[in-house]
Amino acid sequence: MDEMDRIVICKGCGEPEYWGEMRWLSGRCTCRNCYRANWERKNGKPYVRDDLDGQRPTMEEYEKQEDSEGMPL
């Protein structure tokens, strides 16, 4: 598995995200959803670019990945 495709859990919201899609803002590494919310809160306007769009992994996919690697959730 490519490391960028690895599914991790966002520390901001607890939802799964692809490692390669995590974003940094104000010293926090978060998923695309948290990044958008934090950006909009910080800037006081809607985030209009489409770079945060796209498929998100599911919790089932994360659990399957962790089960296949024999690692604890």
N, C-alpha and C positions, 0 to 999 in steps of 0.2 A: 504494500500500500504506500502510495506517495504521502509523505508527511503533511503536505498541504491539504490532502483529502481526509486527514484524520479528524474524527468528530470529538470535540471537547465540550465541556459545559461552561457556559458563560457565568462568571462570578457576579455579574450584575443582576441577572434575572433567573438564572438556573436552567435556562433552555439550551438545547444542543446547537452547536454551530461548527462549521468546518474551520479548522485551524487557519487555513489560508484566507479565510474571510473575516477574521477577527480584525478589529480596528483600534487604534490608539486615539484618545482624546482626553486632554487634561490629566495626563498621567495614569489613565485607566485603559486596560485592554478589555474590550467588550465585543459582543456580537453586533451584527448590523442593526438589529432592532434597537438595542440600547444606545448604540452610537447615534442613530437618527434622533432618538428622544433626547439624548444629552445635548446634541448639537442644536436642536430646535429650542431647547430650554435656555441654553447659553446665548444664542443669537437672537432669540425672540421672533423668529420667522420660520416658515416651513422649509424643509430641506427639499429642493426641487430636482437635484440630479438623480440619475437612474443607476448609479454605481452600487447602490445598496440593494437593488432588486435581485431576484433570482431564487432558485430553489434553496430551501432550508432543510437540514436533516431532521429526522424525527427522533423521538426518545427511543423508539423501538430499534431504529438503526444504530443508535449509540449503544444500547444494551447488547445488541447482536455483535457489534464490533468488540466490546469489552469481553463478552462471553467467549468469542473466538480466540481472543488473546490470553484468556485465562487470568485476567486482571480483575481486581475488585472494582465494583462500581463506586 
